[in-house]
Amino acid sequence: MQAKKANNMENLDAQIRQIQQALAALGPMRPGTLTRQYRRPQQRRGAYYQISYTFQMRSRTEYVRPEEVAPLRREIAEFKRYRRLNARWVALALRRAKLRVKEARAAGAANAL
């Protein structure tokens, strides 16, 4: 049983290392949502792009030039990937911490017998 727990801890550590490597390989990123707006919505004329995001509890909206749309989409996708990886890392770290406490308690109970 002890080998299975150690293997599980090693498995969690390996998954965390993979996430850390993926985070280190991320490129330029920025938060936000890119939307296309229209100056005349009924006729769908006068299209332009905006990016909206919140940073440090402040909401911002900025205009985006047409030539900046493609790189901006890549940066937003990269930020979403960062958020997913970060959430996964936190989940694994919590599982690892709970397992460590459980193992310490089991070792203490075994020593008490």
Contacts in CASP RR format, 6 or more apart in sequence:
PFRMAT RR
TARGET T0000
AUTHOR 0000-0000-0000
METHOD contacts of the structure
MODEL  1
MQAKKANNMENLDAQIRQIQQALAALGPMRPGTLTRQYRRPQQRRGAYYQ
ISYTFQMRSRTEYVRPEEVAPLRREIAEFKRYRRLNARWVALALRRAKLR
VKEARAAGAANAL
5 99 0 8 1.000
5 103 0 8 1.000
8 99 0 8 1.000
9 96 0 8 1.000
9 99 0 8 1.000
9 100 0 8 1.000
9 103 0 8 1.000
12 92 0 8 1.000
12 95 0 8 1.000
12 96 0 8 1.000
12 99 0 8 1.000
13 96 0 8 1.000
15 92 0 8 1.000
16 89 0 8 1.000
16 92 0 8 1.000
16 93 0 8 1.000
16 96 0 8 1.000
19 85 0 8 1.000
19 88 0 8 1.000
19 89 0 8 1.000
19 92 0 8 1.000
20 89 0 8 1.000
22 85 0 8 1.000
23 82 0 8 1.000
23 85 0 8 1.000
23 86 0 8 1.000
23 89 0 8 1.000
26 78 0 8 1.000
26 81 0 8 1.000
26 82 0 8 1.000
26 85 0 8 1.000
27 78 0 8 1.000
28 74 0 8 1.000
28 75 0 8 1.000
28 78 0 8 1.000
29 75 0 8 1.000
29 76 0 8 1.000
29 78 0 8 1.000
29 79 0 8 1.000
29 81 0 8 1.000
29 82 0 8 1.000
30 51 0 8 1.000
30 53 0 8 1.000
30 72 0 8 1.000
30 75 0 8 1.000
30 76 0 8 1.000
30 79 0 8 1.000
31 53 0 8 1.000
31 54 0 8 1.000
31 55 0 8 1.000
31 76 0 8 1.000
31 79 0 8 1.000
32 51 0 8 1.000
32 52 0 8 1.000
32 53 0 8 1.000
32 76 0 8 1.000
32 79 0 8 1.000
33 51 0 8 1.000
33 52 0 8 1.000
33 53 0 8 1.000
33 76 0 8 1.000
34 49 0 8 1.000
34 50 0 8 1.000
34 51 0 8 1.000
34 64 0 8 1.000
34 69 0 8 1.000
34 72 0 8 1.000
34 73 0 8 1.000
34 76 0 8 1.000
35 49 0 8 1.000
35 50 0 8 1.000
35 51 0 8 1.000
35 52 0 8 1.000
36 47 0 8 1.000
36 48 0 8 1.000
36 49 0 8 1.000
37 47 0 8 1.000
37 48 0 8 1.000
37 49 0 8 1.000
37 50 0 8 1.000
38 44 0 8 1.000
38 45 0 8 1.000
38 46 0 8 1.000
38 47 0 8 1.000
38 48 0 8 1.000
39 45 0 8 1.000
39 46 0 8 1.000
39 47 0 8 1.000
39 48 0 8 1.000
40 46 0 8 1.000
48 63 0 8 1.000
48 64 0 8 1.000
49 63 0 8 1.000
49 64 0 8 1.000
49 65 0 8 1.000
49 66 0 8 1.000
49 69 0 8 1.000
50 61 0 8 1.000
50 62 0 8 1.000
50 63 0 8 1.000
50 64 0 8 1.000
51 61 0 8 1.000
51 62 0 8 1.000
51 64 0 8 1.000
51 72 0 8 1.000
51 76 0 8 1.000
52 59 0 8 1.000
52 60 0 8 1.000
52 61 0 8 1.000
53 59 0 8 1.000
53 60 0 8 1.000
54 60 0 8 1.000
64 72 0 8 1.000
END
